[in-house]
Amino acid sequence: MVKLTAEMKEAFAKMKVFPVATASSDGTPNVIPIGIVELVSDDTIWLTDNFMNKTLSNLRVNPKIAIYVWGPEIKGCYQIKGVAAIKSSGTEYDEMRAKINQKNPALPARSLVIVRITEVFECKPGPTAGSKII
């Protein structure tokens, strides 16, 4: 099981909007900005689907996902890869929906995308760019 380090979690906590990449069954890429992202454990990330269309279509046929963590105030630069599952009912979905309704009841919170982290890669420039960290 892959677990984020303390430094990676600190970087994750500073992000406001996460670029999230998926690909269709034929490999067509799709990248979207997602603002409601939660690190629920060292190896699990929740994404709230408010308005995802292509992303959900892609995940239904190809559950692989990449999340980019970088910003001017963040030490390091990480690409988190994982496998996603889509939930539109159940305990985890209900928990996410309650949180979203408290923050902004106007958001639909249509589904919960649960990402199990499988790998983390270095993405800052230099000789280690692209290397697998964990």
N, C-alpha and C positions, 0 to 999 in steps of 0.2 A: 504494500500500500504506500502511495506517495503522500507525503505530508509537507505542507509549506513550512519554511523556516520562520523564525521570529522576524527577520528582516523582510522577507517576502510578505508576511501578514501586515507589517507596518506600512509597506508600500501599497498594498491592497486597500488598507483603511483610508489612505489619502486620496484615492481615486474618486472623482466625481462622476465621470462618464467612462464606460468601458467599451472599447472597440471589440466586437464579438464577431468571429468569422465561422461560417459554415460552408458546406459545398453540397450541391445537388448530386443525384446518383451518377450524372455524367461528368461530374467534376467542376461544374460552373460555380465559381466562388461568389460568396455574398458576405458583406461586412456591414454591420449596423452598430450604432451607438446605443448602449443600454445604460440607463441611470439607476435602475433599481436592481442592484446586485448585492448579495449578502454572502459573506463567508460564514457558513454555519458550523464548520468544523475545520480541522487542519487539512482535510481531504475532500471537502464537499462545498460547492458553491450553488446558491439558488439565484436564478434569474426570473424576474417577473415578466410574464408575457402580457403586456397591455395592448400592443398593436403589431405584434410580429406576424408576418405573413410568409414571405419567402423563407425566413429562418425556420419557422415551424415545419414548413413543407420539406425543407432540406433535412431537418433532424428526424423526420419520420422515415426517410429513406436512407439516411446516412447520419448516425448519431454522434459522429465525431465533431468536436467543437474546439475553437481556440479563443483565448481571451488575452488581450494585450494589456499589460500593466506598466505604464510609464507616464511621467509628467515632469514638469520643471522642478517641482518641490520634492520629487521622489528619488531616493537613492536607488540605483539599480534600474534594470529594465528587464521584464520577464514576459515570456509567452507561456501561458498555462494551457496545456492541452488536456482534454478529457473526453468522457463519453456521457452523453446527455439522455435523460429520460423525461418525458412530458407527462405531467399529472394534471388532471382537471377535476379530481375529487380525492377524498381521503384526508387523513390527519395533517400531513405536511401541506397539502394544498389549502386546507382550511386555516392553518396557522399563518401562511403567507397572506391569504386574502384578508384575514383580520388585521394584520399589520398594515396592509395597503389601505384598507378602509379607514383606519385611524389617521393615517398620514394625509390621504386625499381620497375621499369617498367617490369622487367623480371618475377615478381610474377604474377600468373594467376588471383588472386582474383575472384575465380569461384562463390562464393556466400557469403552472409552475414548471420551470425547466430545472431539473436537478442534475448538476454536473459533478461526476466523480472524477477527481483529478488523476490523470495517469502519468503525466510528464511535465517538467518545467524546463524551459530553455532560456539561455542567456540571449539577450537581444541588444545589449549596448554595443557600440562600435568597438573594434579592437580585435586582437588575435583570438579571443574566446567567443566572438559573436557566432551565434547559432549552435553553440555547444550545449549538450544536455547537462543540466545542473542536477536534477533528481528525476 
